[in-house]
Amino acid sequence: MYFNKTKIKSNNNHVNNNKADYPLFILVSLLIIISIVFSYSLTIYTVEFFGYDEFHFFIRQAGVGIVAILIMWRFSLIDPDKIVEKVGMTLFIAFFLLMILMPFLPASMVTASGGANRWIRLPGISLSPVEFFKIGFIYFLSWSFHRKVLLKPKKIGLKDEIVLLSPYFLTFFVVVFIIAFLQKDLGQVVLLGVILVVLLIFANRSFKIFIALGAIALVGLVGLIIAAPHRMNRIHSWWAMVQDGILSVLPAWVEPYLRIDELPEPYQVSHSLNAIHNGGFFGQGVALGDIKVGFLSEVHTDFVLAGITEEIGLFGLMALTSIMFMIIWRIFKISRRVENPIYHLFTLGIALMIIIAFLINSYGISGMIPIKGIAVPLLSYGGSSLISMAISIGLVLSISRVVKEEEKTKVNIKQDIRQDVRKKVMSK
């Protein structure tokens, strides 16, 4: 790895004079503001159906959005050595324990979804522990990989490597049991699994361990799908929609074995595609979409991209996607330039968390993969998702202050060299 393993702490004498990556702050704040606008535009039918006030969702999202922006701003002013470890480990331990306790909480304190308890009901709000746990899990991996994995040689036997990584596999299996079985949320397991594998790659592990991991992951994923009838139904429904296109490129003898007749196409995805089609290139106009009016439920949460596309069109969707990828690019830039290996892995994990969630949701609403129920980062309605994203981006902004100092130091060194050369030339 390219970073200096001996330099772990930042230069505290200078870091407070640095500025955070405020273009990143502005880009994220812009998406939060857009989510507030569409929390009003896309919920017209929902407020009528449930009898809410016209501005019910708008006010709630606006309040959470303001808090999220303030969290990012506050974190951006703090030395990362004073905040990242404390927040990261607190989120990991506290919300890990909270997810374990959720099945034992009284029914009055939890909100069920699909027969599983995923939200804790508090006065005026609902809290989704897994959204905050993801940040803690990424920090735990980053911190632990630096202490236990990064410094180990790459060329060791497969058995020794399995022993080295076994604590992480055990931890992940516990997480799988809690999230996939108790909360029935396979999408979050897939997201965390991909992050774990990618961080292992950057932790300098050998290729053979990834072959073994891939085989175990494939068997485990198939087992989790077969074990849950609702997942099998979702797979069958998705296959009914895409089987014609896939079977057309496969040999004819395969079709009798794979074709499934008399299965309805997925209702939600069908209307999602209709919304995207109706939007055209420039959209029907903000608040003028049709599919949201009773056809597409959860249009302000899981299907927010479809609702937005209908109203601002493909052009607007491309603009939002560009902003999202600029955010990812700036986080990757911070990750690449920071010297602290823990911060390097953590910022990389946060970028992966955002981009994987965005891609899973995008592919799901377009019918390319089965729906996973993962919110769009910074755009979907929901307090837990928005606040957890604000915390993660705030920690990245805090870390970016160290990067700015390093860049500044390099510039100062170059200037000092140039001045020395000029003095020597003048003396001659």
N, C-alpha and C positions, 0 to 999 in steps of 0.2 A: 504493500500500500504506500501511497505517496506521502502521507502525513507523518509528522514527527511524533513518534510514540512517547517521547519523554516530555513533551509539552502538553499538559492537560489543562492547567488553569490558564485563564485569560490574563492579560496585562491589566490589572485592576487600577493601575495608576493613570491609565489613559482611556480606558473603555468608556467612562462616564462622559467624556468629551465627544464621543462619536455619535453619529446619527444612524438610526435604523434604516432599513430599506423601505423608505416611504412610498416609492412607486408600488411596491407590493401591498402596502397598507391601503393605498388609494384604489387599486384594482379590486381588492377584496371588499372594501367598503362600497364600491360601485355595484358589485353583485348583490350585496345585502340590500341596498336601496332598491334594486330591480325586484328582488324577492318581495319586498314590502309592497311595491306597486301591484304585482300580480297576485298577492294575497288578497287584494280587494277585487281585482278584475276577474279572477278565476273562481271566486266563491259566491257568485251571484245566486246560482241555483241552490247551493248548500245552505245559505243563510235563510232562504225562503222555505226550504224543505223542513229544516229543524226549528224554524221560528226565531232565529238569532237576530240581533240588531244588524243593520246593513253594514256597519263598520266593525263588527265583532272580530273577524280574522285580521283585518287591517290594523286595528289598534293593538291587538296582541302581538302581531309580527313586528309592528313598528317599535313597540316597547322593548321586545327582545332584541331587535336589530340595533337600537341605540345602545343598549347594555353591551352587546357584542362589540360594537365599534369602540366603546370606552374601554373594554377589557383589552382589546388589541393595543390601543394607544398607551394604556398604563403599562402593560407588559413590555412594550417597545422601549420604555424609559429605564428599565431595570437591567442591571448587570446579569448576564445569563448564569454566571457562577452562583448567584444568590437566589435564583428562581427556578431554573430548569429542573434540577434534580429534585427539589422539594415538591414541585407541582407534579412532575412525572411519577415519582414513586407514590405520592399520596393518591393520585388517580388510580394507579395500578392496584394498590392494596385495598383502598376503600371500596372501589366499585367491584372488585373481584369478590370481596366478602359480601357486598350488597346483592350481587347476582346469585350467590349461593343461598342467601336468606330469602330471596323473593318467593320461592315456592311455599314457604312457611308463613308468609305474611297473611293477615286476614283479608278476606275478599274486599272489604271496604277500602283497603289501601292500595289495591292493584287494579290495573285495567287489562283485561284479557283480549287477546287477538288470536283467532284461529285455535282456541283452546289452550293457549299458553299465556303466562303472565310476562309481559314485556315492559310495562310502564308502572311506575310507582305513583300513585295519586296523592298529591299534596294539595293544600289549600290554594286553589286558583291555577295550579299548574300540574302537568304530568311529566315525570322524569323517566328517561330511558337510560338505565345504567350502562348498557353496552356502548352507547355513543361516547361516553367519557372513558370507559375501560379501554377502548381502542387506543387512545392517546397514551395511557399508562402502559399498555402492553408494548407499544412501539418503544417507549423510553426504557422499559425493563429489558427488552432485547438489546437495545443499543448499549446500555450500561453494562449488562452482563456479558455481551459479546466482547466488549473491550477488555474486560477483566479475565475472561476464561477462554476465549476462542481466538481473538486476533493475534495474540502473541504465540500461539501454538504453530508449529511448522505445518505447511500444507501437505507435505508428502509423509503421511502416516498411514498405517493400515486401516482397512475399512472397520475392523473390529474396534480399534482404538478410537476411530472417529465417531463411531456410534456411541461408545462409552462417553466420549467428550460431550456429545450433543444430546445424550439421553435425558438430562434434566429439562431441556427445552421441549423435547418431544412429549415428555410426561406432562409438563405444564400445558402444552397445547391440547393434549388429549382431554385434560380436565376442562379446558375452555370449550372444546368441541362438545363435550357432554352437557355442559351448562347451557350453551347457546343453541346447539342444534337439537338436543333432546328436550331440555326443560323449557326453552323459549321457542323452539321450532323455527329458528332463523338461520337457515343454511347459507343464505347470502353473506351474512357477516362472517361466517366460518371460512367461506371461500376467500373473502377479502383478506382476513387475517392470515390465512394459509399462504397466499401469494406474497404478502409482505414478509412473512417469516422466511420463505425460500429466497427471495431477492436479497434480504439482509444477510443471509448466510453466504450468498454469492459474493457480496461485498466484504464479508468477513473472511475472505480468502480460503474458503473450503474447497476440497477437491471435487472433481466432476462425478466421481463414482458414488458419492453420497447422494447426489441429486438424482441419479438413476434409481437408487433404492427408494428415495423419498417419493419420486414420481410414481413408482409402482404401488407403494403403500397408499398414497393419496388417491390414486385412481380406484383402488379396491375400496377404500374408505368412503369415497364419494358415492360410488354405486351402492354400497351398503346403506348409507344414510338415506338415499333416495328410495330404495326398496323398502326400508323399514317404516316409511311414512306414507300412508295412502294418499294424503293430499299432495305430496310431491309427485307421486306416480301419476295422479290425475292431471297435474300441471304439465308433466312431460308429455303425456298422451295428447293433451289439448294443443300443446305447441307443435307436436309432430303432425297432427292433423292439418295444421296450417302450412307447414314447410315440406311435407313429404313428397308432393308432386315435383317440386323443383329439385330435390335431392335425388329422388329415384330416377329422374330423367337422365342423369349423368352416370348412373350405375348400370351394371350389366342386367339384362332382362330377367335372368334367372333369380336375381336377388329380390325382385319386387314381391312375389307371393309371400315371402318370409317377413318383409318389413312393412308392407302396406297395411294400414289399419282403417277399416271402413266404419261408417256410421258414428263418427266422432265429431262433435260440434267444434268449430273454430273458437279460440279463446275470445270471449266477449269483450274484455277490456282492451286487448291488443287490437282487435278489429276496429273498434272505435278510435283507438289511438292513431292507427294508420289513416283513418278517415279524417281525423283532425289535422294531421300533418299534410294530407292531400289538399284539404280545404284551404290551408294557409297559403298555398302557392309560393311565389317568390317574395312578395311584400306583405302578405297577411291580410286579414279582414279588418284589422284595426283593434287597438286595445279595448277590451271589454265587449267586443262585437263577435266573439267566437260563438258557434252554435253547438258544438259537440259537448261542451261543458254543461249545457242546460238539460240535465237529466240523463244523458247518454253515457258519459264517462265519469264514473265516481272516482274520488281521490285525485281529481285533476290538479289540485293544488299541492299534492304531496308526491306520491310515487310517479304520477304521470304529468308532472309539471312541465316537462320539456315538450310534450305533445300539445298541451294547452297553450303554451307560449308560442309554439310554432304556428298554430292556427291563427293567432292574433297578430304576430309580427312577421310571419313568413320565414322562408328559408334564409333570406338575407339577415333577419334578426337573429335567427338561431346560429348562423355562422359568426355573427358578431359576438354573441354570448360565448360560443365555443372558443373563439379567439382570445377573449378575456380570460377564460378558464385556463387555456394553455399558456398564456403569458404568466399567469400566477404560478403554474407548475414550473415553467422555465426559470422564473426568478428564484424559486425555492431550490431547484436543482443547482442553480448558480451559487447560491449560498452554501449548499452542501459540498459542492466541489471545492470551494475556496477556504472553508473553515479548517483550521489545523487540529482542533480538538476532535479525536476520533469518535467520541460519544456524540457530540453535536453533529458530526458528519453523518453518522448512521441515523440519528433521530430525524434530522431534516429530510434525509432521503426517504425515510419511512412515512413521514407526513405527506410528502409529495406523492408517494405511491398510494397512500390511503385516499387522497383526493381523486387522482386520475383513475384508479381502479373502480371506485364507486361511480364516477361519472360514466365510464365506459359500460359497466354492467347495467346501469339504468338505461343508457342510450340504446344498447343492443336489445334490452328487454322490451322497451316500448315500441321498437321497430320490428319485433318478431324474430330477430336473429338468434336469440337465446331465450329460454324460458324466463318468465318474470321472477325476480329475486326479492322484490320489496325493499330495495335499498334506496334511500333518499338521495336526491341530487345535492351535492355539497354546495352550501351557500344560497341555493335557489328554492329548494323545497320548503314548504311551510312546516314549522316545528321548532319549538324552543330548545329542546335538548340537542338537536343536530346543529342548530346555529350557534349556541353557546359553546358547545364542544369544539366546533370549528374555530371559533374566535380564540379559544384558549390555545389550540394548536398553532394557529397562525401567529398569535401573540408571542408564544415561545420562540417561533422561528424569527420573528422580528427582533426579539431580544438577542438571539444568537447572531443575527446579521450585524449587530453593533461591533462584534469581535472581528467579523470579516472586513468591515470598513477600516478598522484600525490596522489590520494586516496589510491591506492595500495601500493605506496611507504611509505605513512604514516603508514599504517597497519603493514608493515614489520618493520619499525623503532620502533613502539610501542612494538612489540613482542621482538625485540632486547633489548630495554630498560628494559622490564620486566625480561628477562633472566639475564641481567647484575646486576639488583637489587638483584635477587635471589642468584647469585654467590657471591655478596658482603656480603649478610647476612650469607651465608654458611661459607665464609672465616672468617668472624668476630667471628663466634662461635668456 
